């Protein structure tokens, strides 16, 4: 994993984190694949929320891709 890309992704996640924490959730970076797919784990209330997929796509993925354009997709892992 490219260290600069990882730093950019972590910085972007830090801008998203307060919104998730306001709903008793959080997010952690699991890995960035060679084809720039970011794998994250939603934790806390976000892990069991019925709006999980919407949060992932409309919130996390859009924000990350806007801040780090080289990312192709964001996926959640358990």
Secondary structure, 3 states (H helix, E strand, C coil): CCHHHHHHHHHHHHHHHHHHHCCCEEEEEEEECCCCEEEEEEEEHHHHCCCHHHHHHHHHHHHHHHHCCCCCEEEECC
